C-alpha cells in the first residue's frame, strides 16, 4: 500500500479514485501489441469465401457496382436495394475489386479495405483512450513524496488497456470480419470518438477525422447516429472548462462551431442522398424481450461492460468530465439504438470502442481480488474453448474421439476434412503463445495496470485464430452457399437464363458469384428455360408465373440447414 493513502479514503478525499504508481504504467511491448492486433485482424479475412447472410449479400451489391450493372448512387441487385441504405461500404468494396489485379479473387479484393478498416478501428480506439487519459481530471492521485505515474506513461498504459478490452469483447470477432456496412460504421464511429477525445490536445488530425467520421457514418447508413454523436460532442464542448495551461492547443470551446457545422453538414448530406430513414420501432425494439436483450449485452460486450459499469460507480463524481462523459454518451447512443431498432447486434457493435474506453478507466480502481477473479475466469474459459477446438479438429482428421467426429458428420453432411500444414502450424504457434502468455501473466509484471485485460484479449485472439485455421474448412462449408449452388448448377444441363422468385439477397448474390448464373426476376416478360424459387415462397409463385408452363425438376438444400432449400423448375 502506498504511503499516506488508503483506497477508500482516497476515493472520498481526492478528486480522482485512481491511485497509480509509476511502476504500474510500464509499457506493453509494442511488438507484442502489434502481433496481437495482426493475429486478431488477419484471420477471418484470409482463406474463406463469402458467408451468409449479410456478408455475401453486401458482396453481391459491390460486385454489381464493380461490373457496371448498378448505379453508384443507388446500388441494386436484381431490382432489390440493400437492407442498409448506405453507399460508402459498397463503394469501398467495388473500388477494391476494380483496382485489384486479375490474380486476386473478387471476394478477397472486396475484403481488403475492410481489413484496413478494422485495423484503423483498433488504432483510433487506442488514440482516443490515450488522449482522454491525459485529461487533467483523469490523472491519478499525486503522492506526498512523489512516485505517482507520469501523465504520458499513465495515458499510454491506459490506452493499452483500452485496446486490450476492445479485442477481448466477444461480440467484436465475427461482425468485424465481415464486408458489411456494420464494420464501416464501427471504424467511422471510432474515428469520430478519437477526434473528439483529442480536441483538447491536437488540431489537424481531429479536424480531419471528425468530418470523415460523421460524413462517413451518414454515407454508411447511420445518419441518425452521426447526428447524435455530433450533438453530444457539441454539448460536451459547451460544458468544457475554459482554456487551461495543460492544453497545448487551447480548450474545447473553440470547436463548438466546427462540430456544429460538421454535424449539420452530415445530416444535410444524408437527407440529400435519401439516406435518412426513421427506423425506430418500439414495438420490436425497446419493448423486446428483456431477457434476450440482457443476454446479448452480457456476452456481446464481455468483459468491457462489467468493467464499464464499475468505472461509472468509481468515477461517479466525475460523470461530466470528458474522459467519462464522452465514452458514456457514445455507448449510450449505441445501446439505446440496440433497444429501439431491430438491428440489435450490429447497433451494439458501434458502442464497443466506447465501452472498452470506460473499461480501461476501471483498471486503476480494481482490487487484487477482482483482478484475480477476471484472470482465473478468463484462463478457464478460453483454455476450455481452445481444448474443444483442438479435440474436434483431431476428431475430424482421425475419427477419434468418435463422438465429436459423429457430431460433425451429422451437422455437416457431405463435408470432407482436409489437412493444411500451414494452418496447423499457425494454430500450434498460437496455442504455444497462449501458454507462454499465461505463464508470463502469473509470473512477471504483476504491477502493470493493464495486466487484468491481457488474458481476455489474448484468449479472444487465440480462439478466433484457432477457429479461422483449424475449423476454417468446416465453417466455410457450413456458412457458405457454394455447396448448394454447386448442387443446383449440376442439375441444369444448359443453364442459360434463369428466372427467380422469392430469393433473399444473399441467395441471389451466391447464385451470381458461385454459379455465374444469368438471373432475371420471374414474370410474364422473361422467357427463361429455368426457374429458381425459395421453398418458403412457393405459395406465392402463381402470382408471378403461369404454373402450367413449369414443372418442378429438382430441389437443392444447404447441407447444414435443411430448412433452407431452393426449388428448381424447368419450362415444359
C-alpha positions as CSV (number, residue, x, y, z in Angstrom):
1,X,0.0,0.0,0.0
2,X,1.3,3.4,-0.9
3,X,2.3,5.7,2.0
4,X,-0.3,8.2,3.3
5,X,-3.1,6.7,1.1
6,X,-5.8,4.2,1.5
7,X,-8.1,3.2,-1.4
8,X,-11.3,4.0,0.4
9,X,-10.2,7.3,1.9
10,X,-8.7,8.4,-1.4
11,X,-12.0,8.0,-3.1
12,X,-13.7,10.3,-0.6
13,X,-11.0,12.9,-0.1
14,X,-9.3,13.1,-3.5
15,X,-10.8,14.3,-6.8
16,X,-9.9,11.0,-8.6
17,X,-10.3,7.4,-7.5
18,X,-7.1,6.4,-9.5
19,X,-4.1,5.7,-7.3
20,X,-1.3,4.6,-9.7
21,X,2.4,4.4,-9.1
22,X,5.0,4.9,-11.8
23,X,5.9,1.2,-11.6
24,X,2.3,0.3,-12.7
25,X,2.4,2.1,-16.0
26,X,5.2,0.2,-17.7
27,X,4.7,-0.1,-21.4
28,X,3.2,-3.1,-23.0
29,X,5.9,-4.1,-25.6
30,X,5.0,-2.5,-28.9
31,X,6.0,-5.6,-30.9
32,X,3.8,-7.8,-28.7
33,X,0.8,-5.4,-29.1
34,X,1.3,-5.2,-32.9
35,X,1.5,-9.0,-33.2
36,X,-1.7,-9.4,-31.1
37,X,-3.5,-6.9,-33.4
38,X,-2.3,-8.8,-36.5
39,X,-3.3,-12.1,-35.0
40,X,-6.8,-10.7,-34.5
41,X,-7.3,-8.8,-37.7
42,X,-5.9,-11.1,-40.4
43,X,-7.7,-14.4,-39.5
44,X,-11.3,-14.3,-40.8
45,X,-10.4,-12.2,-43.9
46,X,-8.0,-14.6,-45.5
47,X,-8.8,-18.1,-46.9
48,X,-12.6,-18.1,-46.9
49,X,-15.4,-17.4,-49.3
50,X,-18.4,-15.1,-48.8
51,X,-20.6,-16.2,-45.9
52,X,-24.3,-16.0,-45.3
53,X,-26.2,-13.8,-44.9
54,X,-25.1,-10.2,-44.7
55,X,-21.5,-10.9,-45.9
56,X,-22.4,-12.4,-49.2
57,X,-25.3,-10.0,-49.7
58,X,-23.1,-7.0,-49.3
59,X,-20.5,-8.5,-51.6
60,X,-23.2,-9.0,-54.2
61,X,-24.0,-5.3,-54.3
62,X,-20.3,-4.5,-54.5
63,X,-19.9,-6.8,-57.5
64,X,-22.9,-5.2,-59.2
65,X,-21.3,-1.8,-58.8
66,X,-17.8,-3.0,-59.9
67,X,-19.2,-4.6,-63.1
68,X,-21.4,-1.6,-64.0
69,X,-24.7,-3.4,-63.6
70,X,-25.8,-0.9,-60.9
71,X,-25.6,2.9,-60.5
72,X,-23.2,4.3,-57.8
73,X,-25.8,6.4,-56.1
74,X,-28.5,3.7,-55.9
75,X,-26.9,0.2,-55.6
76,X,-29.2,-2.6,-56.6
77,X,-29.1,-6.3,-57.3
78,X,-31.8,-7.8,-59.5
79,X,-34.0,-4.9,-58.8
80,X,-33.6,-5.0,-55.0
81,X,-32.0,-2.3,-52.8
82,X,-29.7,-3.1,-49.9
83,X,-31.2,-3.5,-46.5
84,X,-28.9,-0.9,-45.1
85,X,-29.3,2.3,-47.0
86,X,-25.6,3.1,-47.1
87,X,-23.3,3.9,-50.1
88,X,-19.7,4.1,-48.8
89,X,-19.3,0.4,-47.8
90,X,-20.4,-0.8,-51.2
91,X,-18.2,1.8,-52.9
92,X,-15.2,0.6,-51.0
93,X,-15.6,-3.0,-52.0
94,X,-16.4,-2.1,-55.6
95,X,-13.4,0.2,-55.9
96,X,-11.2,-2.5,-54.4
97,X,-12.4,-5.1,-57.0
98,X,-11.8,-2.7,-59.8
99,X,-8.3,-1.8,-58.7
100,X,-7.2,-5.4,-57.8
101,X,-5.1,-7.3,-60.2
102,X,-6.7,-10.3,-62.1
103,X,-4.9,-12.9,-60.0
104,X,-6.8,-11.8,-56.8
105,X,-10.3,-13.2,-56.4
106,X,-13.1,-10.6,-56.3
107,X,-14.3,-11.7,-52.9
108,X,-10.8,-11.3,-51.3
109,X,-10.3,-8.0,-53.1
110,X,-13.5,-6.7,-51.6
111,X,-12.3,-7.7,-48.1
112,X,-9.0,-5.8,-48.3
113,X,-10.4,-2.3,-47.4
114,X,-12.5,-3.8,-44.6
115,X,-9.3,-5.4,-43.2
116,X,-7.8,-1.9,-43.1
117,X,-10.9,-0.5,-41.5
118,X,-10.6,-3.0,-38.6
119,X,-7.0,-2.1,-38.1
120,X,-7.9,1.6,-38.2
121,X,-10.6,0.9,-35.6
122,X,-8.1,-0.5,-33.2
123,X,-5.7,2.3,-33.8
124,X,-8.4,5.0,-33.3
125,X,-9.6,3.4,-30.1
126,X,-6.0,3.4,-28.7
127,X,-5.5,7.0,-29.6
128,X,-8.9,8.0,-28.1
129,X,-8.2,6.4,-24.8
130,X,-4.7,7.9,-24.8
131,X,-5.9,11.5,-25.1
132,X,-8.8,11.0,-22.7
133,X,-6.4,9.6,-20.1
134,X,-4.2,12.7,-20.5
135,X,-7.2,14.9,-19.4
136,X,-6.4,16.7,-16.1
137,X,-9.3,15.2,-14.2
138,X,-8.4,11.7,-15.4
139,X,-5.0,11.8,-13.8
140,X,-4.2,9.7,-10.8
141,X,-3.7,11.0,-7.3
142,X,-0.4,12.8,-6.6
143,X,1.6,11.3,-3.8
144,X,3.0,13.2,-0.9
145,X,6.6,12.3,-1.7
146,X,6.3,11.7,-5.5
147,X,6.3,8.4,-7.3
148,X,2.9,8.7,-8.9
149,X,2.5,7.8,-12.6
150,X,3.8,10.3,-15.1
151,X,0.9,11.6,-17.2
152,X,2.2,10.4,-20.5
153,X,3.1,7.0,-19.3
154,X,-0.2,6.7,-17.5
155,X,-2.1,7.7,-20.7
156,X,-0.1,5.1,-22.7
157,X,-0.8,2.3,-20.3
158,X,-4.5,3.2,-20.1
159,X,-4.6,3.2,-23.9
160,X,-3.0,-0.3,-24.0
161,X,-5.7,-1.4,-21.5
162,X,-8.5,0.1,-23.7
163,X,-7.2,-1.7,-26.8
164,X,-7.0,-5.0,-24.9
165,X,-10.5,-4.5,-23.7
166,X,-11.8,-3.9,-27.2
167,X,-10.0,-7.0,-28.6
168,X,-11.4,-9.1,-25.7
169,X,-15.0,-8.2,-26.5
170,X,-16.7,-11.4,-27.6
171,X,-19.1,-9.7,-30.0
172,X,-16.4,-8.0,-32.0
173,X,-15.0,-11.1,-33.6
174,X,-17.4,-12.2,-36.3
175,X,-19.1,-8.8,-37.2
176,X,-15.7,-7.1,-37.5
177,X,-14.5,-9.6,-40.1
178,X,-17.5,-9.3,-42.5
179,X,-17.6,-7.0,-45.5
180,X,-20.8,-5.3,-44.3
181,X,-21.8,-1.7,-43.5
182,X,-21.5,-2.6,-39.8
183,X,-17.7,-2.7,-39.9
184,X,-17.6,0.6,-41.9
185,X,-19.8,2.2,-39.3
186,X,-17.7,0.8,-36.5
187,X,-14.5,2.3,-37.9
188,X,-16.1,5.7,-38.5
189,X,-17.5,5.7,-35.0
190,X,-14.1,5.0,-33.6
191,X,-12.6,7.9,-35.8
192,X,-15.3,10.3,-34.5
193,X,-14.7,9.2,-31.0
194,X,-10.9,9.7,-31.3
195,X,-11.4,13.2,-32.9
196,X,-13.5,14.5,-30.0
197,X,-11.2,12.9,-27.4
198,X,-8.2,14.6,-29.0
199,X,-9.7,18.1,-29.5
200,X,-8.1,19.4,-26.3
201,X,-4.6,18.4,-27.5
202,X,-4.5,18.3,-31.3
203,X,-5.8,20.4,-34.2
204,X,-5.0,18.9,-37.5
205,X,-6.0,15.2,-37.0
206,X,-9.3,16.0,-35.2
207,X,-10.1,18.5,-37.9
208,X,-9.7,15.7,-40.5
209,X,-11.1,12.7,-38.6
210,X,-14.3,14.3,-37.3
211,X,-15.7,15.2,-40.7
212,X,-14.5,11.9,-42.1
213,X,-16.3,10.1,-39.2
214,X,-19.6,11.9,-39.2
215,X,-19.9,12.3,-43.0
216,X,-18.8,8.7,-43.4
217,X,-21.4,7.5,-41.0
218,X,-24.1,9.3,-42.9
219,X,-22.9,7.7,-46.1
220,X,-22.8,4.3,-44.4
221,X,-26.5,4.2,-43.4
222,X,-26.1,5.6,-39.8
223,X,-27.1,9.2,-40.3
224,X,-29.1,9.4,-37.1
225,X,-26.2,8.0,-35.0
226,X,-23.9,10.5,-36.7
227,X,-26.2,13.3,-35.7
228,X,-26.5,12.0,-32.1
229,X,-22.7,11.6,-31.8
230,X,-22.2,15.1,-33.1
231,X,-24.8,16.7,-30.9
232,X,-23.4,15.0,-27.8
233,X,-19.9,16.1,-28.7
234,X,-21.1,19.6,-29.2
235,X,-22.7,19.7,-25.8
236,X,-19.5,18.4,-24.1
237,X,-17.6,21.2,-25.8
238,X,-20.1,23.8,-24.5
239,X,-19.7,22.3,-21.0
240,X,-16.0,22.1,-21.1
241,X,-13.9,24.4,-18.9
242,X,-12.1,27.4,-20.4
243,X,-8.6,27.1,-21.7
244,X,-6.0,25.8,-19.2
245,X,-2.2,25.8,-19.2
246,X,-2.3,22.0,-19.6
247,X,-3.8,22.1,-23.0
248,X,-1.3,22.5,-25.7
249,X,-3.7,23.8,-28.4
250,X,-6.3,25.6,-26.4
251,X,-9.5,24.4,-24.9
252,X,-12.5,22.6,-26.4
253,X,-14.8,25.5,-26.7
254,X,-13.1,26.7,-29.8
255,X,-14.5,23.6,-31.5
256,X,-18.2,24.4,-30.9
257,X,-18.9,25.9,-34.3
258,X,-16.8,23.4,-36.3
259,X,-18.6,20.5,-34.7
260,X,-22.0,22.1,-35.1
261,X,-21.4,22.8,-38.8
262,X,-19.9,19.3,-39.4
263,X,-22.9,17.6,-37.7
264,X,-25.3,19.8,-39.7
265,X,-23.5,19.0,-42.9
266,X,-23.5,15.3,-42.3
267,X,-27.3,15.4,-41.7
268,X,-27.9,17.5,-44.9
269,X,-25.8,15.1,-47.0
270,X,-27.8,12.1,-45.7
271,X,-31.1,13.9,-46.5
272,X,-29.9,15.0,-49.9
273,X,-28.9,11.4,-50.9
274,X,-32.1,9.9,-49.4
275,X,-30.1,8.0,-46.7
276,X,-32.1,9.4,-43.8
277,X,-34.7,6.9,-42.6
278,X,-36.6,6.6,-39.4
279,X,-36.0,3.0,-38.1
280,X,-37.2,3.4,-34.5
281,X,-39.7,0.6,-33.8
282,X,-40.6,0.4,-30.1
283,X,-42.9,-2.5,-30.8
284,X,-40.0,-4.6,-31.8
285,X,-37.2,-2.6,-30.2
286,X,-37.5,-1.1,-26.7
287,X,-40.2,-3.5,-25.7
288,X,-38.5,-6.6,-26.9
289,X,-37.8,-9.5,-24.6
290,X,-35.7,-8.1,-21.7
291,X,-34.0,-11.4,-21.0
292,X,-32.8,-11.8,-24.6
293,X,-31.5,-8.2,-24.6
294,X,-29.8,-8.8,-21.3
295,X,-28.1,-12.0,-22.7
296,X,-27.0,-10.1,-25.7
297,X,-25.5,-7.3,-23.7
298,X,-23.8,-9.7,-21.4
299,X,-22.0,-12.0,-23.9
300,X,-21.5,-9.5,-26.7
301,X,-19.8,-6.8,-24.6
302,X,-17.9,-9.2,-22.2
303,X,-15.6,-8.2,-20.5
304,X,-16.0,-4.5,-21.3
305,X,-19.5,-3.9,-19.9
306,X,-19.0,-5.1,-16.3
307,X,-15.8,-3.0,-16.1
308,X,-17.5,0.0,-17.6
309,X,-20.3,-0.2,-15.0
310,X,-17.6,-0.4,-12.3
311,X,-16.0,2.7,-13.9
312,X,-19.3,4.6,-13.7
313,X,-19.5,3.8,-10.0
314,X,-15.9,4.6,-9.0
315,X,-15.8,7.8,-11.1
316,X,-19.4,8.8,-10.3
317,X,-18.2,12.2,-9.0
318,X,-16.8,13.0,-12.5
319,X,-19.6,11.8,-14.8
320,X,-19.4,15.2,-16.6
321,X,-15.7,15.0,-17.1
322,X,-14.6,14.4,-20.7
323,X,-12.9,11.0,-20.0
324,X,-16.2,9.6,-18.6
325,X,-18.9,11.6,-20.3
326,X,-17.6,11.2,-23.9
327,X,-17.5,7.3,-23.9
328,X,-20.6,7.2,-21.8
329,X,-22.5,9.2,-24.5
330,X,-21.2,7.1,-27.4
331,X,-22.0,3.9,-25.5
332,X,-25.5,5.1,-24.5
333,X,-26.4,6.0,-28.1
334,X,-25.3,2.5,-29.3
335,X,-27.2,0.7,-26.5
336,X,-30.3,2.9,-27.0
337,X,-30.3,2.2,-30.7
338,X,-29.9,-1.5,-29.9
339,X,-33.0,-1.4,-27.7
340,X,-35.1,0.7,-30.2
341,X,-34.3,-0.9,-33.6
342,X,-34.4,-4.4,-35.0
343,X,-30.7,-4.4,-35.8
344,X,-29.5,-5.3,-32.3
345,X,-26.0,-6.8,-32.5
346,X,-24.9,-4.5,-35.4
347,X,-26.0,-1.4,-33.5
348,X,-24.4,-2.6,-30.3
349,X,-21.2,-3.2,-32.2
350,X,-20.7,0.6,-32.5
351,X,-20.6,1.0,-28.8
352,X,-17.7,-1.3,-28.2
353,X,-14.9,1.3,-28.6
354,X,-16.6,3.5,-26.0
355,X,-17.3,0.6,-23.6
356,X,-13.7,-0.5,-24.0
357,X,-12.6,3.0,-23.0
358,X,-14.8,3.0,-19.9
359,X,-13.4,-0.4,-19.1
360,X,-9.9,1.0,-19.2
361,X,-10.7,3.6,-16.6
362,X,-11.8,0.8,-14.3
363,X,-8.2,-0.6,-14.2
364,X,-6.7,1.9,-11.7
365,X,-9.5,1.1,-9.2
366,X,-9.7,-2.7,-9.3
367,X,-8.7,-4.6,-6.2
368,X,-6.4,-7.5,-6.4
369,X,-9.2,-10.0,-5.7
370,X,-11.3,-8.7,-8.6
371,X,-8.3,-8.8,-10.9
372,X,-7.5,-12.3,-9.9
373,X,-11.2,-13.3,-10.5
374,X,-11.0,-11.9,-14.0
375,X,-7.8,-13.8,-14.7
376,X,-9.0,-17.2,-13.4
377,X,-12.3,-17.0,-15.2
378,X,-10.6,-15.9,-18.5
379,X,-8.0,-18.6,-18.1
380,X,-10.5,-21.4,-17.6
381,X,-12.9,-20.1,-20.3
382,X,-10.5,-19.6,-23.2
383,X,-8.4,-22.6,-22.3
384,X,-11.5,-24.7,-22.4
385,X,-12.5,-23.2,-25.7
386,X,-9.1,-24.0,-27.2
387,X,-9.2,-27.6,-25.9
388,X,-12.7,-28.1,-27.5
389,X,-11.5,-26.7,-30.8
390,X,-8.4,-28.9,-30.9
391,X,-10.3,-32.0,-29.9
392,X,-13.0,-31.5,-32.6
393,X,-10.3,-30.9,-35.2
394,X,-8.4,-34.1,-34.2
395,X,-11.7,-35.9,-34.4
396,X,-12.3,-34.6,-37.9
397,X,-8.8,-35.7,-39.0
398,X,-8.6,-39.1,-37.3
399,X,-12.2,-40.1,-36.3
400,X,-11.1,-40.2,-32.6
401,X,-12.7,-39.4,-30.3
402,X,-15.7,-40.9,-32.1
403,X,-18.4,-38.7,-30.6
404,X,-17.1,-35.3,-31.9
405,X,-16.5,-36.9,-35.3
406,X,-20.1,-38.2,-35.4
407,X,-21.4,-34.8,-34.4
408,X,-19.5,-33.1,-37.2
409,X,-20.8,-35.7,-39.7
410,X,-24.3,-35.2,-38.5
411,X,-24.2,-31.4,-38.5
412,X,-22.3,-31.0,-41.8
413,X,-23.2,-34.0,-44.0
414,X,-21.0,-34.3,-47.1
415,X,-18.1,-32.4,-45.5
416,X,-14.7,-33.8,-46.3
417,X,-12.0,-32.7,-43.9
418,X,-8.7,-31.6,-45.3
419,X,-5.3,-31.2,-43.6
420,X,-3.4,-27.9,-44.1
421,X,0.2,-27.9,-42.7
422,X,0.3,-24.1,-42.7
423,X,-3.0,-23.8,-40.8
424,X,-1.8,-26.4,-38.3
425,X,1.5,-24.7,-37.7
426,X,-0.2,-21.3,-37.2
427,X,-2.7,-22.8,-34.7
428,X,0.1,-24.6,-32.9
429,X,2.1,-21.4,-32.6
430,X,-1.0,-19.5,-31.3
431,X,-1.6,-22.2,-28.7
432,X,2.0,-22.1,-27.5
433,X,1.9,-18.3,-27.4
434,X,-1.2,-18.6,-25.1
435,X,0.6,-21.0,-22.8
436,X,3.5,-18.6,-22.6
437,X,1.1,-15.6,-22.0
438,X,-0.5,-17.5,-19.1
439,X,3.0,-18.2,-17.6
440,X,4.0,-14.6,-18.1
441,X,0.9,-13.3,-16.5
442,X,1.2,-15.3,-13.3
443,X,4.9,-14.8,-13.1
444,X,6.1,-11.3,-14.1
445,X,4.9,-7.7,-14.5
446,X,2.2,-8.1,-11.8
447,X,2.1,-4.4,-11.2
448,X,1.2,-3.4,-14.8
449,X,-2.1,-1.6,-14.8
450,X,-3.2,-3.4,-18.0
451,X,-2.5,-6.8,-16.6
452,X,-6.1,-7.8,-16.0
453,X,-7.0,-7.4,-19.7
454,X,-4.1,-9.3,-21.1
455,X,-5.7,-12.7,-20.8
456,X,-9.1,-11.7,-22.1
457,X,-7.6,-10.1,-25.2
458,X,-5.1,-13.0,-25.7
459,X,-7.8,-15.6,-25.2
460,X,-10.2,-13.9,-27.7
461,X,-7.4,-13.7,-30.3
462,X,-6.4,-17.3,-29.6
463,X,-10.0,-18.7,-30.0
464,X,-10.6,-16.6,-33.2
465,X,-7.2,-17.8,-34.6
466,X,-8.0,-21.4,-33.9
467,X,-11.4,-21.2,-35.4
468,X,-10.1,-19.5,-38.6
469,X,-7.3,-22.0,-39.1
470,X,-8.3,-25.5,-37.7
471,X,-12.1,-25.0,-38.3
472,X,-12.0,-22.8,-41.4
473,X,-12.8,-25.5,-43.9
474,X,-15.7,-26.7,-41.8
475,X,-17.0,-23.1,-41.2
476,X,-16.6,-22.3,-44.9
477,X,-18.6,-25.4,-45.8
478,X,-21.3,-24.6,-43.2
479,X,-21.7,-20.9,-43.7
480,X,-21.2,-20.7,-47.5
481,X,-23.8,-21.1,-50.2
482,X,-21.2,-22.7,-52.5
483,X,-22.3,-26.3,-51.9
484,X,-26.0,-25.6,-52.5
485,X,-25.2,-23.6,-55.6
486,X,-23.0,-26.4,-57.0
487,X,-25.8,-28.8,-56.4
488,X,-28.2,-26.6,-58.2
489,X,-26.0,-25.9,-61.1
490,X,-25.2,-29.6,-61.6
491,X,-29.0,-30.2,-62.2
492,X,-29.1,-27.9,-65.2
493,X,-27.6,-29.2,-68.5
494,X,-27.7,-25.9,-70.2
495,X,-28.3,-23.1,-67.6
496,X,-29.0,-20.2,-69.9
497,X,-31.3,-17.5,-68.5
498,X,-32.8,-18.3,-65.0
499,X,-35.8,-16.7,-63.5
500,X,-36.0,-16.2,-59.8
501,X,-38.8,-15.8,-57.3
502,X,-38.7,-15.1,-53.6
503,X,-35.0,-15.3,-53.2
504,X,-33.2,-13.4,-50.5
505,X,-30.4,-11.0,-51.4
506,X,-27.8,-13.4,-50.1
507,X,-29.1,-16.2,-52.3
508,X,-29.1,-14.0,-55.3
509,X,-25.6,-12.9,-54.7
510,X,-24.5,-16.5,-54.2
511,X,-26.1,-17.7,-57.4
512,X,-24.4,-14.9,-59.3
513,X,-21.0,-15.4,-57.8
514,X,-20.6,-19.1,-57.2
515,X,-22.8,-20.3,-60.1
516,X,-22.0,-17.5,-62.6
517,X,-25.7,-17.6,-63.5
518,X,-27.7,-15.1,-65.5
519,X,-30.7,-14.2,-63.3
520,X,-33.9,-12.4,-64.0
521,X,-37.0,-11.7,-61.9
522,X,-39.8,-14.0,-62.6
523,X,-42.6,-12.6,-64.7
524,X,-44.5,-12.9,-67.9
525,X,-41.9,-10.9,-69.8
526,X,-38.9,-13.2,-69.3
527,X,-38.8,-16.5,-71.3
528,X,-36.1,-18.4,-69.5
529,X,-35.9,-22.2,-69.5
530,X,-35.3,-22.4,-65.8
531,X,-36.9,-21.0,-62.7
532,X,-35.4,-21.0,-59.1
533,X,-37.7,-20.4,-56.2
534,X,-37.1,-20.3,-52.5
535,X,-39.1,-23.0,-50.8
536,X,-40.7,-20.6,-48.4
537,X,-42.0,-18.5,-51.3
538,X,-43.6,-21.4,-53.2
539,X,-47.1,-20.3,-52.1
540,X,-46.9,-17.0,-53.9
541,X,-45.3,-18.4,-57.1
542,X,-48.6,-18.5,-59.0
543,X,-48.8,-14.7,-58.7
544,X,-45.7,-14.2,-60.8
545,X,-45.7,-17.0,-63.4
546,X,-48.2,-19.4,-65.1
547,X,-47.6,-22.6,-63.3
548,X,-49.0,-24.6,-66.3
549,X,-45.8,-23.8,-68.1
550,X,-43.5,-25.2,-65.4
551,X,-42.7,-28.5,-63.7
552,X,-40.6,-29.0,-60.6
553,X,-37.3,-30.5,-61.7
554,X,-35.1,-30.7,-58.6
555,X,-34.5,-29.5,-55.0
556,X,-31.2,-28.1,-53.7
557,X,-30.7,-27.6,-50.0
558,X,-27.9,-26.3,-47.9
559,X,-26.2,-29.3,-46.4
560,X,-26.1,-27.7,-42.9
561,X,-29.6,-26.4,-43.0
562,X,-32.3,-28.5,-44.5
563,X,-34.9,-25.7,-43.8
564,X,-33.2,-23.6,-46.5
565,X,-33.9,-25.1,-49.9
566,X,-34.2,-23.8,-53.5
567,X,-36.7,-25.4,-55.9
568,X,-35.7,-25.7,-59.5
569,X,-38.4,-25.6,-62.1
570,X,-38.0,-26.4,-65.9
571,X,-40.2,-24.9,-68.6
572,X,-42.5,-27.5,-70.1
